[in-house]
Amino acid sequence: MAVRLPSNLLRFPPQLFLIAATSTSTNSSSSSSESRKPMSYTTLKDRVRCEKEIKKSRFIAIASPINDELSAQSFLNEVRDTRATHNCWAYKLGDQYRSNDDGEPSGTAGKPIYSAINSSGIDMVIVVVIRYFGGIKLGTGGLVRAYGGVASDCLKLATTCLIKPKVQIGLDVPFDLLGVVYHQLQSLHVEDIQQDYDSGKEGVTVVTFRVEYDKVEMLETAIKANCSRDILFYK
C-alpha cells in the first residue's frame, strides 16, 4: 500500500522522521536506538602549546580541538615545521584515531602521543610534537617517554569543555499555540529557531530548531503537557 507523506514533511532533510505520540517500541529497536545515541564528550576550548628540552633535543607539543579528518590535516599543515627533524602527531575523533612517527623508529612517537590523548579523556583533538634534534640519541624507551611525556604535559595545560550533541527538531504548530510552544523552547535554551508559514496545512506553521539530545524527551513531554492539542514532532 502506498503511503503519501504530508507536503510539509517532504521539505525536511531525509534524517528527519515523525515521532508519533502513540508509537511503541520493542526491546530490540530500543537497544538499537540506544546504541546510536550520541554521547557528550570533553575537548579543548582552544589551542595549547608546551615546550621541553630533553638531552639537548627541543620538543614542542601543540594541541588543538578538531571536528574531522580534514580539520586535523589542516592543523597539521599549519603547524608543521619543515626545519624540524621530526613532526610527529596523533589525533582522536571518537572511535577513530591516527598517528604518525614521521621518521622516528616505529611506535616511538605517534603511539605514545595517542596514548597521552587517550589517557587524558579528551576527544576530538590532535597533538603535534615537533622535535629539533640536539645531537644526543634518546633510544627507543627515551623517545617513547619524551613524546608521550610532552604530549601529556601539553594536554594537562589545556582548558577543556564538555560538548553536548545537538539534534535538529521540527514541529507542526497551530498558530494559536505558537506562544505556548515558544515559551517551552526558550525555557530549554534551544538554538537556531526558524519558522515557515508555508506548511501546506491551514493554520499551521513549521518551527525548526536545534536542541541538546538529552533534552529532546523533556521538551516533547513539556510541549504535550502544555498544549491543548497534539503537536507533530520531526527529528
C-alpha positions in Angstrom: 0.0 0.0 0.0 1.4 3.4 -1.0 1.8 5.9 1.8 1.6 9.6 1.0 3.8 11.9 3.1 2.4 15.3 4.2 3.7 18.1 2.0 5.4 19.8 4.9 7.4 16.6 5.8 8.8 16.5 2.2 10.8 19.7 2.9 12.7 18.2 5.8 16.1 16.5 5.3 16.0 12.7 5.0 17.2 12.2 8.5 14.1 13.8 10.0 11.3 11.4 10.9 7.9 11.6 12.5 7.7 10.9 16.3 4.1 9.6 16.7 2.6 10.3 20.2 1.1 6.8 20.2 4.2 4.9 18.8 5.6 1.9 20.7 9.0 0.3 20.5 10.2 -3.2 21.0 13.2 -4.2 23.2 15.3 -4.8 20.1 14.5 -1.4 18.5 15.1 0.3 21.8 18.5 -1.4 22.1 19.4 -0.3 18.6 18.3 3.2 19.3 20.4 3.3 22.5 23.5 2.1 20.6 23.2 5.0 18.2 22.7 7.6 21.0 25.1 10.5 20.5 27.4 10.9 23.5 28.7 14.0 25.2 32.5 14.4 25.2 35.3 16.6 26.6 37.5 18.5 24.2 39.8 21.5 24.2 38.4 25.1 24.3 41.4 26.4 22.3 44.9 25.5 21.2 47.6 24.9 23.7 51.4 24.7 23.4 54.1 23.1 25.6 57.9 23.1 25.1 60.5 20.9 26.8 64.2 20.3 26.3 65.4 16.7 26.7 69.1 15.9 26.3 69.6 18.9 24.1 66.7 18.0 21.8 63.9 20.5 21.8 60.3 19.2 21.8 57.3 21.4 21.1 53.8 20.0 21.5 50.8 21.8 20.1 47.3 20.5 20.7 44.1 21.7 19.1 40.4 20.8 19.0 39.3 19.3 15.7 35.9 18.4 14.0 37.0 15.9 11.4 40.0 14.5 9.5 40.0 17.5 7.2 40.4 19.9 10.1 43.1 17.6 11.6 45.1 17.7 8.3 44.6 21.4 8.0 46.0 22.0 11.5 49.0 19.6 10.8 49.8 21.5 7.6 49.6 24.8 9.5 52.0 24.0 12.4 54.4 21.5 10.7 57.9 23.0 10.7 59.9 21.8 7.7 63.1 22.9 9.5 62.5 20.4 12.3 63.9 16.9 12.4 60.5 15.3 13.0 56.9 16.4 13.1 55.1 13.5 14.8 51.4 13.5 15.6 48.3 11.7 16.7 44.6 12.6 16.7 41.4 11.1 18.1 37.9 11.5 16.6 35.6 9.4 18.7 36.4 5.8 17.9 38.7 6.8 15.0 42.3 7.7 15.5 45.6 8.0 13.6 49.2 8.5 14.5 52.5 9.1 12.6 56.1 8.7 13.7 57.5 10.9 10.9 60.8 9.1 10.6 61.3 8.2 14.3 61.6 4.4 15.0 58.2 2.7 14.6 56.0 3.1 17.6 58.2 5.5 19.5 56.4 8.8 18.7 52.9 8.6 17.2 51.7 5.9 19.5 52.9 7.5 22.8 51.3 10.7 21.7 48.0 8.9 21.1 48.3 7.1 24.4 48.6 10.5 26.1 45.4 11.7 24.3 43.6 8.5 25.3 44.7 8.7 28.9 43.6 12.3 29.2 39.9 11.5 28.4 39.9 14.3 25.8 38.3 13.7 22.4 38.1 15.4 19.0 41.7 16.6 19.4 45.1 16.5 17.6 48.5 16.8 19.2 51.6 17.5 17.1 55.0 17.1 18.7 57.8 18.8 16.8 61.4 17.7 17.5 64.6 19.6 16.8 67.4 17.0 17.3 70.1 18.1 19.7 72.8 15.6 18.8 72.2 13.0 21.5 70.2 9.9 20.7 67.5 9.0 23.2 67.0 5.4 22.4 63.6 3.6 22.0 62.5 4.0 25.6 63.7 7.6 25.8 61.8 8.5 22.7 58.6 6.9 24.0 58.9 8.8 27.3 59.8 12.1 25.6 57.0 12.2 23.0 54.4 10.7 25.4 55.5 13.0 28.2 55.5 16.3 26.3 52.1 15.4 24.8 50.7 14.6 28.2 52.1 17.8 29.7 50.6 19.8 26.9 47.1 18.4 27.4 47.3 19.0 31.2 47.8 22.7 30.4 44.7 22.8 28.2 41.4 24.4 29.2 38.6 21.8 28.4 34.9 22.0 27.8 32.0 19.5 27.7 30.3 19.3 24.4 26.7 18.0 24.4 25.5 16.8 21.0 22.5 18.6 19.5 19.8 17.4 17.1 17.6 19.2 14.6 13.9 19.1 15.5 10.8 20.2 13.6 7.3 20.9 14.9 3.9 21.4 13.2 2.4 24.2 15.4 -1.1 25.6 15.1 -0.9 29.5 15.0 -2.8 29.8 18.3 -0.3 27.6 20.1 2.9 29.4 19.0 3.2 31.4 22.2 3.0 28.3 24.4 5.5 26.4 22.2 8.0 29.3 22.1 7.8 29.6 25.9 8.9 25.9 26.2 11.6 26.3 23.6 13.1 29.3 25.3 13.0 27.6 28.7 15.2 24.8 27.4 17.6 27.2 25.5 17.1 25.8 22.1 19.2 27.3 19.2 18.6 28.4 15.6 14.8 28.7 15.8 13.3 29.2 12.3 9.7 29.4 11.3 8.0 28.6 8.0 4.3 29.6 7.5 4.1 27.7 4.1 3.4 24.4 5.8 0.8 23.2 3.4 -1.7 23.0 6.2 -4.2 25.7 7.0 -3.5 27.5 10.3 -0.2 25.6 10.9 3.4 26.8 10.8 6.6 24.7 10.8 9.1 25.6 13.6 12.6 24.1 13.4 15.4 24.4 15.9 18.4 22.7 17.4 18.4 21.3 21.0 20.7 19.2 23.1 20.0 15.5 22.5 19.4 14.8 26.2 16.7 17.4 26.3 14.6 16.1 23.5 12.3 13.9 25.6 11.9 16.6 28.2 10.9 19.1 25.6 8.4 16.7 24.0 6.8 16.0 27.3 6.6 19.7 28.3 5.0 20.7 25.0 2.5 17.9 25.1 1.6 18.8 28.7 1.1 22.5 28.0 -0.7 22.3 24.6 -4.4 21.7 24.2 -3.8 19.6 21.0 -1.2 17.2 19.8 1.9 18.7 18.2 3.7 16.7 15.5 7.4 16.3 16.1 10.1 15.6 13.4 13.7 14.8 14.2 
